[in-house]
């Protein structure tokens, strides 16, 4: 029986080679072909040292599994597999990436036709079980592999599509610090920057799977200093940093201050409601005040969805929503096959800065003052469900509202909190927000954490 510990709720992610290796990658290709019975599949990979070999074995597994055509888009961002799957009318796509995980990890993300996600309850568990329990024999038929797997340069078509979201004629020469963290973000920016008037200060643009400057994960506070400093030193208008597979981007204002993803959701909702009045906007339940306020004030309809890409994408399709955003810096776009992109958010906000003449700080200052937040705080606990229940018992009688869209949300007039267990690790995640009272946020955050960690 094959080790399938790397299979998670939404994707595959594990240590190389103990939990994920070339042999398992080949079996994943075979199982994907057996489960989905696709004729045409797109395969891409990130900059990690093990990625190219894992991708090769996935392609060979697909071909031995009966796939007629494998489109090898090679080194790319995760969203480029989503784009290519829809754009080239493929039946499925596989991206080799471990996103922001440490360098000894790798993984895979899967989609079916129209870039619809494949996660636990939509086929990933079936693929896992096939990998675990099926003996596959490799043909080692190199001529067949060469005949059915073809290298395809998707970058020009991807760049054209991405640039279609903005009015390039309305752009001005602003200065942008772009930190790719030695992931694939630099290569993606290279494909579009020739069409933009921006001046780029490039930081760690070269893809390098040894990650000599640390793992590209700007969600970690200690990983933000370099981008912040580069913004200040270069007197830039905005800073952008990506994670390893560049499906998330993180923004810094002209003072080098990190802008929480929550406030970017509100800003992008504003951008889309100005372009598409009356649209629906999807948001997650962790922090909601600012997003709901902005969407309603501009005549849009806010719709709350469970956290996680599979849920948000499904809800966006159901509601025909123009845009969906999570505070974790995943941003989803209807015309991008309802998928998340790490290139579109900063481009749209750069366009907003150019057309408005305002700075990013000016745009988020009001929101930060009106709706202060704790930021997401993770607590490692022995029994996550029991810890959440303890907090619930302490607050439920005082609560004015309760919501279970994702974890537990309790609201109390001018403040609320959301508490949820992680899908992937033994931690509980807390978010607290208020209407204009930062001291209250700090007080309630301390109070809840004391119960949670008791």
C-alpha positions as CSV (number, residue, x, y, z in Angstrom):
1,X,0.0,0.0,0.0
2,X,1.4,3.4,-1.0
3,X,1.8,6.1,1.6
4,X,-0.9,8.8,1.0
5,X,-0.2,10.9,4.1
6,X,0.4,13.9,1.7
7,X,-3.2,14.0,0.6
8,X,-5.0,16.8,2.5
9,X,-8.5,18.4,2.3
10,X,-7.9,20.5,-0.7
11,X,-4.6,19.4,-2.2
12,X,-1.5,17.2,-1.9
13,X,1.3,18.4,0.3
14,X,4.1,16.5,2.0
15,X,7.8,16.1,2.6
16,X,10.0,15.0,-0.3
17,X,10.9,12.1,-0.6
18,X,9.3,10.5,2.4
19,X,5.7,11.6,1.7
20,X,5.9,12.6,-1.9
21,X,8.3,11.4,-4.5
22,X,8.6,10.4,-8.2
23,X,6.9,7.0,-7.7
24,X,3.9,8.6,-5.9
25,X,3.8,11.3,-8.6
26,X,3.5,8.7,-11.3
27,X,0.7,6.9,-9.4
28,X,-1.1,10.3,-9.0
29,X,-1.0,10.7,-12.8
30,X,-2.4,7.2,-13.3
31,X,-5.1,7.7,-10.7
32,X,-6.1,11.1,-12.0
33,X,-6.5,9.6,-15.5
34,X,-8.4,6.6,-14.1
35,X,-10.8,8.8,-12.0
36,X,-11.4,11.6,-14.5
37,X,-10.9,9.8,-17.8
38,X,-9.6,13.0,-19.4
39,X,-8.4,13.3,-23.0
40,X,-6.3,16.5,-22.5
41,X,-4.6,17.6,-19.3
42,X,-2.4,20.6,-18.5
43,X,0.6,20.2,-16.2
44,X,2.8,22.9,-14.7
45,X,5.3,23.3,-11.9
46,X,6.8,25.8,-9.5
47,X,10.5,26.6,-8.8
48,X,11.1,23.9,-6.1
49,X,14.0,21.6,-6.7
50,X,11.9,18.5,-6.9
51,X,9.1,20.0,-9.0
52,X,10.4,19.3,-12.5
53,X,11.0,15.6,-11.8
54,X,7.6,15.2,-10.1
55,X,5.9,16.9,-13.0
56,X,7.6,14.6,-15.5
57,X,6.4,11.5,-13.6
58,X,2.9,12.9,-13.4
59,X,2.9,13.4,-17.1
60,X,4.1,9.9,-17.7
61,X,1.4,8.5,-15.4
62,X,-1.3,10.4,-17.2
63,X,-0.1,9.1,-20.6
64,X,0.2,5.5,-19.3
65,X,-3.3,6.0,-17.9
66,X,-4.7,6.7,-21.4
67,X,-4.6,10.5,-21.7
68,X,-4.2,11.5,-25.4
69,X,-2.6,14.9,-24.9
70,X,-0.6,16.3,-22.0
71,X,0.1,20.1,-22.3
72,X,3.4,20.8,-20.5
73,X,3.4,24.5,-19.6
74,X,6.5,23.9,-17.4
75,X,7.7,26.6,-14.9
76,X,4.7,28.8,-14.0
77,X,2.4,30.1,-11.3
78,X,-0.6,28.0,-10.1
79,X,-3.1,30.4,-11.7
80,X,-1.5,29.7,-15.1
81,X,-2.6,26.1,-14.8
82,X,-6.1,27.3,-14.0
83,X,-6.0,29.7,-17.0
84,X,-4.5,27.1,-19.4
85,X,-7.0,24.5,-18.4
86,X,-10.0,26.7,-19.3
87,X,-8.3,28.6,-22.2
88,X,-7.1,25.5,-24.0
89,X,-10.3,23.6,-23.2
90,X,-8.5,20.8,-21.4
91,X,-10.4,18.3,-19.3
92,X,-8.1,18.8,-16.2
93,X,-5.0,20.4,-14.9
94,X,-2.3,19.5,-12.3
95,X,0.0,22.1,-10.7
96,X,3.1,20.8,-8.8
97,X,3.6,23.2,-5.9
98,X,3.8,23.4,-2.1
99,X,3.0,27.1,-2.2
100,X,4.5,28.8,0.9
101,X,5.6,25.6,2.7
102,X,9.3,25.0,3.7
103,X,11.6,24.0,0.8
104,X,11.7,20.3,1.8
105,X,8.0,20.1,0.9
106,X,6.2,19.7,-2.4
107,X,2.6,19.1,-3.4
108,X,-0.1,19.2,-6.1
109,X,-3.3,21.1,-6.9
110,X,-5.9,19.7,-9.2
111,X,-8.7,21.0,-11.4
112,X,-11.2,19.4,-13.8
113,X,-12.8,21.0,-16.9
114,X,-13.4,24.8,-16.7
115,X,-10.8,24.8,-13.9
116,X,-13.3,23.6,-11.4
117,X,-11.5,22.5,-8.2
118,X,-11.0,18.9,-7.2
119,X,-10.9,18.6,-3.5
120,X,-11.8,16.0,-0.8
121,X,-15.5,15.6,-1.6
122,X,-15.2,16.2,-5.3
123,X,-12.7,13.5,-6.3
124,X,-9.5,14.0,-4.4
125,X,-10.3,11.3,-1.9
126,X,-11.1,8.9,-4.8
127,X,-7.7,9.7,-6.4
128,X,-6.0,9.2,-3.0
129,X,-7.7,5.7,-2.6
130,X,-6.6,4.7,-6.1
131,X,-3.0,5.8,-5.3
132,X,-3.1,3.9,-2.0
133,X,-4.6,0.6,-3.3
134,X,-3.7,0.1,-7.0
135,X,-0.6,-1.5,-8.4
136,X,0.4,0.5,-11.5
137,X,3.1,-0.7,-13.9
138,X,5.1,1.9,-15.7
139,X,5.5,1.5,-19.4
140,X,8.8,3.5,-19.7
141,X,7.7,4.1,-23.3
142,X,9.8,7.3,-24.0
143,X,8.6,7.6,-27.6
144,X,5.0,7.5,-26.5
145,X,5.7,10.1,-23.8
146,X,7.4,12.3,-26.3
147,X,4.6,11.9,-28.8
148,X,1.7,12.7,-26.3
149,X,3.4,15.3,-24.0
150,X,4.0,18.6,-25.8
151,X,5.7,21.7,-24.4
152,X,3.5,24.8,-24.7
153,X,4.4,28.4,-24.0
154,X,1.2,29.8,-22.3
155,X,2.8,33.1,-21.2
156,X,1.8,35.3,-24.1
157,X,-1.8,34.3,-24.0
158,X,-1.9,34.5,-20.2
159,X,-0.4,38.0,-20.3
160,X,-2.9,39.2,-22.8
161,X,-5.8,37.9,-20.7
162,X,-4.5,39.4,-17.5
163,X,-4.0,42.8,-19.1
164,X,-7.6,42.7,-20.3
165,X,-8.8,43.5,-16.8
166,X,-7.3,47.0,-16.7
167,X,-7.2,50.1,-18.9
168,X,-3.5,50.3,-19.8
169,X,-4.1,53.8,-21.3
170,X,-5.2,55.1,-17.9
171,X,-2.0,54.0,-16.2
172,X,0.7,56.4,-15.1
173,X,4.4,55.9,-14.3
174,X,4.4,54.8,-10.7
175,X,7.1,52.9,-8.9
176,X,6.5,49.4,-7.6
177,X,8.7,47.2,-5.4
178,X,8.1,43.7,-6.6
179,X,9.4,40.9,-4.3
180,X,9.1,37.5,-5.9
181,X,10.9,35.7,-3.1
182,X,12.7,33.5,-5.7
183,X,9.4,31.9,-6.5
184,X,7.7,32.1,-9.9
185,X,6.2,35.6,-9.5
186,X,9.2,37.3,-11.1
187,X,8.8,35.2,-14.3
188,X,5.1,36.1,-14.4
189,X,5.7,39.9,-14.0
190,X,8.3,39.7,-16.8
191,X,5.6,38.5,-19.1
192,X,3.4,41.6,-18.6
193,X,5.7,44.4,-17.6
194,X,6.6,45.3,-21.2
195,X,3.0,46.5,-21.6
196,X,3.0,48.7,-18.5
197,X,4.4,52.2,-17.8
198,X,5.4,51.2,-14.2
199,X,9.0,51.4,-12.9
200,X,9.7,48.1,-11.1
201,X,12.2,47.7,-8.3
202,X,12.9,43.9,-8.7
203,X,13.7,41.9,-5.5
204,X,14.6,38.2,-5.7
205,X,13.1,37.9,-9.2
206,X,15.2,34.8,-10.2
207,X,13.3,31.6,-9.5
208,X,15.5,29.5,-7.2
209,X,14.2,26.4,-5.4
210,X,16.9,26.6,-2.8
211,X,15.2,29.8,-1.6
212,X,18.4,31.5,-0.6
213,X,16.5,34.5,0.9
214,X,14.0,32.4,2.9
215,X,10.7,30.7,2.1
216,X,8.4,33.1,0.1
217,X,5.6,33.4,2.6
218,X,4.8,37.1,3.3
219,X,2.0,36.1,5.7
220,X,4.8,35.5,8.3
221,X,5.6,38.9,9.9
222,X,9.3,38.2,9.9
223,X,9.2,37.9,6.1
224,X,7.9,41.4,5.4
225,X,10.8,43.6,6.5
226,X,12.8,43.3,3.2
227,X,9.8,44.4,1.0
228,X,8.9,47.2,3.5
229,X,12.5,48.5,3.6
230,X,12.8,48.4,-0.3
231,X,9.6,50.5,-0.6
232,X,11.0,53.2,1.8
233,X,14.5,53.1,0.4
234,X,13.3,53.5,-3.2
235,X,10.5,55.9,-2.4
236,X,8.1,53.5,-4.2
237,X,4.3,54.1,-4.4
238,X,3.5,50.5,-3.5
239,X,5.1,47.2,-2.6
240,X,4.0,43.8,-3.7
241,X,5.3,40.4,-2.4
242,X,4.2,37.0,-3.6
243,X,4.2,33.5,-2.1
244,X,6.1,30.7,-3.8
245,X,3.5,29.8,-6.5
246,X,2.4,33.4,-6.8
247,X,-1.3,32.7,-6.4
248,X,-1.4,35.3,-3.5
249,X,0.1,38.8,-3.4
250,X,0.6,40.9,-0.4
251,X,0.6,44.7,-0.5
252,X,2.6,47.5,1.2
253,X,1.8,51.2,1.2
254,X,4.3,53.9,0.3
255,X,5.5,54.1,3.9
256,X,6.4,50.4,3.8
257,X,3.4,49.4,6.0
258,X,1.9,45.9,5.4
259,X,-1.8,46.1,4.5
260,X,-3.9,43.3,5.9
261,X,-5.6,41.2,3.2
262,X,-9.0,42.0,4.8
263,X,-8.8,45.6,3.8
264,X,-7.7,44.7,0.3
265,X,-10.9,42.6,-0.1
266,X,-12.9,45.8,0.5
267,X,-10.8,47.8,-1.9
268,X,-11.2,45.2,-4.7
269,X,-14.9,45.0,-4.0
270,X,-15.0,48.8,-4.6
271,X,-13.0,48.5,-7.9
272,X,-15.4,45.8,-9.2
273,X,-18.6,47.6,-8.1
274,X,-17.4,50.7,-9.9
275,X,-16.8,48.7,-13.1
276,X,-19.8,46.4,-12.7
277,X,-22.5,48.2,-10.6
278,X,-25.0,46.1,-8.6
279,X,-22.8,42.9,-8.6
280,X,-22.5,40.2,-6.0
281,X,-19.3,40.0,-3.9
282,X,-18.3,36.9,-2.0
283,X,-16.4,37.2,1.3
284,X,-15.4,34.7,4.1
285,X,-16.8,34.9,7.6
286,X,-13.6,35.6,9.6
287,X,-13.9,39.4,9.3
288,X,-16.9,41.0,7.7
289,X,-17.8,44.6,8.8
290,X,-15.6,46.5,6.3
291,X,-16.5,44.4,3.3
292,X,-20.3,44.4,4.0
293,X,-20.2,48.2,4.6
294,X,-18.3,49.0,1.3
295,X,-20.4,46.5,-0.8
296,X,-23.7,47.8,0.5
297,X,-22.8,51.5,0.3
298,X,-21.9,51.0,-3.4
299,X,-25.2,49.2,-4.2
300,X,-23.7,45.7,-4.4
301,X,-24.8,42.5,-2.6
302,X,-22.4,40.9,-0.1
303,X,-22.6,37.1,0.1
304,X,-20.8,35.1,2.9
305,X,-19.2,31.8,2.1
306,X,-17.3,29.2,4.0
307,X,-13.5,29.7,3.9
308,X,-11.5,27.8,1.4
309,X,-11.0,28.0,-2.3
310,X,-13.3,25.1,-3.2
311,X,-16.2,26.6,-1.3
312,X,-15.7,30.2,-2.5
313,X,-15.4,29.1,-6.2
314,X,-18.5,27.0,-5.9
315,X,-20.5,29.8,-4.3
316,X,-19.3,32.3,-6.9
317,X,-20.6,30.2,-9.7
318,X,-23.9,29.7,-7.9
319,X,-24.3,33.4,-7.3
320,X,-22.6,34.6,-10.5
321,X,-20.5,36.8,-8.3
322,X,-18.0,39.2,-10.1
323,X,-15.4,38.9,-7.3
324,X,-14.6,36.9,-4.2
325,X,-12.0,37.6,-1.5
326,X,-10.6,36.0,1.6
327,X,-8.6,37.9,4.2
328,X,-5.8,35.4,3.7
329,X,-5.0,37.2,0.4
330,X,-6.8,34.7,-2.0
331,X,-8.7,36.8,-4.5
332,X,-11.1,35.2,-7.0
333,X,-12.4,36.6,-10.3
334,X,-15.5,35.5,-12.3
335,X,-13.8,36.1,-15.7
336,X,-10.7,34.1,-14.6
337,X,-12.8,30.9,-14.4
338,X,-13.8,31.9,-10.9
339,X,-10.2,31.1,-9.9
340,X,-7.7,32.9,-7.6
341,X,-4.9,35.1,-9.0
342,X,-1.9,36.7,-7.5
343,X,-1.4,39.0,-10.4
344,X,-4.8,40.6,-10.8
345,X,-5.1,42.2,-7.3
346,X,-2.0,44.4,-7.5
347,X,-2.6,45.3,-11.1
348,X,-6.2,46.5,-10.3
349,X,-5.0,48.4,-7.3
350,X,-2.2,50.0,-9.3
351,X,-4.8,51.1,-11.8
352,X,-6.9,52.5,-9.0
353,X,-3.9,54.6,-7.7
354,X,-3.2,55.9,-11.2
355,X,-6.8,56.9,-11.9
356,X,-7.7,58.3,-8.5
357,X,-4.4,60.1,-7.7
358,X,-4.8,58.8,-4.1
359,X,-2.2,56.6,-2.3
360,X,-2.9,53.1,-1.0
361,X,-2.6,54.4,2.6
362,X,-5.4,57.0,1.9
363,X,-7.7,54.2,0.6
364,X,-7.3,51.9,3.6
365,X,-6.8,54.5,6.4
366,X,-10.6,55.1,6.9
367,X,-11.3,51.3,6.9
368,X,-8.6,50.6,9.4
369,X,-10.0,53.3,11.7
370,X,-13.6,52.3,11.3
371,X,-13.1,48.6,11.6
372,X,-10.0,47.7,13.6
373,X,-9.0,44.0,13.7
374,X,-6.9,41.6,15.8
375,X,-5.3,40.0,12.8
376,X,-5.6,36.2,12.6
377,X,-4.1,34.6,15.8
378,X,-3.3,30.9,15.8
379,X,-3.2,28.9,19.0
380,X,-1.9,25.3,19.2
381,X,-4.1,23.3,21.4
382,X,-4.4,19.7,22.5
383,X,-8.1,19.4,21.5
384,X,-9.2,22.1,19.1
385,X,-12.9,21.3,19.3
386,X,-12.9,21.3,23.1
387,X,-11.1,24.6,23.2
388,X,-13.6,26.2,20.8
389,X,-16.5,24.9,22.9
390,X,-15.0,26.4,26.0
391,X,-14.9,29.9,24.4
392,X,-18.4,29.4,23.1
393,X,-19.8,28.5,26.5
394,X,-18.2,31.6,28.0
395,X,-19.7,34.0,25.4
396,X,-22.9,32.4,24.0
397,X,-25.4,33.9,26.6
398,X,-24.1,37.5,25.9
399,X,-24.1,37.1,22.1
400,X,-26.7,39.0,20.0
401,X,-26.0,36.9,16.9
402,X,-24.5,33.5,16.1
403,X,-23.3,32.2,12.8
404,X,-21.8,28.7,11.9
405,X,-20.9,29.3,8.2
406,X,-17.4,28.4,9.2
407,X,-16.4,27.7,12.8
408,X,-18.3,29.9,15.3
409,X,-19.0,33.6,14.8
410,X,-20.5,35.5,17.7
411,X,-21.5,39.1,17.5
412,X,-22.1,41.6,20.4
413,X,-23.4,45.0,19.1
414,X,-20.2,46.8,18.2
415,X,-17.8,43.8,18.1
416,X,-17.6,40.2,17.0
417,X,-15.2,37.3,16.8
418,X,-14.8,34.2,14.6
419,X,-13.1,31.0,15.9
420,X,-12.4,28.1,13.6
421,X,-10.3,24.9,13.6
422,X,-7.7,24.6,10.9
423,X,-8.4,21.9,8.2
424,X,-4.7,21.0,8.0
425,X,-3.1,21.4,11.5
426,X,-3.9,21.2,15.2
427,X,-4.5,24.9,15.6
428,X,-7.5,27.2,16.3
429,X,-7.6,30.5,14.4
430,X,-9.1,33.6,16.1
431,X,-10.2,36.8,14.5
432,X,-11.7,39.7,16.4
433,X,-13.1,43.0,15.0
434,X,-15.0,46.0,16.2
435,X,-16.8,49.1,15.0
436,X,-14.2,51.8,15.6
437,X,-12.9,50.6,19.0
438,X,-9.3,49.3,18.8
439,X,-9.0,49.1,22.6
440,X,-12.0,46.9,22.7
441,X,-10.5,44.6,20.1
442,X,-7.3,44.3,22.1
443,X,-9.2,43.6,25.4
444,X,-11.5,41.0,23.9
445,X,-8.6,39.3,22.0
446,X,-6.7,38.9,25.3
447,X,-9.8,37.6,27.1
448,X,-10.6,35.0,24.5
449,X,-7.0,33.8,24.1
450,X,-6.8,33.3,27.9
451,X,-9.8,30.9,27.8
452,X,-8.6,29.2,24.6
453,X,-5.1,28.5,25.9
454,X,-6.1,27.6,29.5
